[in-house]
């Protein structure tokens, strides 16, 4: 009888020990899994802060950025637009100071944009087209409010006596970008329906690629929307400085000033690839809140 009781107590102790070990093991494994999930969740919630260093920096010649230029307060300064490329790519960046012509403090918007009135506002970059070479990319974030007759985003072209230079401008609902040379031109165009649906009255990232004797192309928000093959040699306009917010008028009575807001304008001495164009768009999308 005593022997039977002793066996029973021993068996109960074994059950308790096994149960306790099992419970501890279960809790340990469960905690490890829970801890791992917390760790993974925490890592998943970490959002990388997008900065100017996330843009394509190779070949960057000039970068005029509203966020950088207004970080000390909107409206200051009102006479220059600092070339941020001097910090990001000092080996290749333009050193000239860009001058803001006919702007005031009120031209800086609360979302870090520079508002152009379509009448006399322009940015004089201080450099000539010829320093860019034959392969050029221009990428900018813009809100276009008007596509009336002959208003220009950028460039310099003086005709018809001097058929040289490159420009991007809109005219009666169409937007064109191209270059001149040897009394010919090569350009590509956004049709009126594309302008209405993808460009007008909305903040977008436009990229214009000029590859001399190869192609000109336009991208909106990282996607190609127009392209034309080119065979003529590019001849940069040799005299006046390259401007943002205006293209040179063929006659003195033609007004070619841009009407809208620019948030960021970058110039490259190279032809950006499709992947690089998308990289810049994704960066602009985050920094400039493109929907």
Beta strands, then each sheet from edge to edge (+ up, - down):
strand 1: 60-65
strand 2: 80-81
strand 3: 98-101
strand 4: 114-117
strand 5: 122-124
strand 6: 135-144
strand 7: 151-157
strand 8: 165-171
strand 9: 174-181
strand 10: 184-190
strand 11: 203-211
strand 12: 215-220
strand 13: 223-229
strand 14: 243-244
strand 15: 259-268
sheet 1: 1+ 15- 4+
sheet 2: 1+ 15- 6+ 11- 12+ 13-
sheet 3: 2+ 3- 5+ 14- 7+ 8- 9+ 10-
end
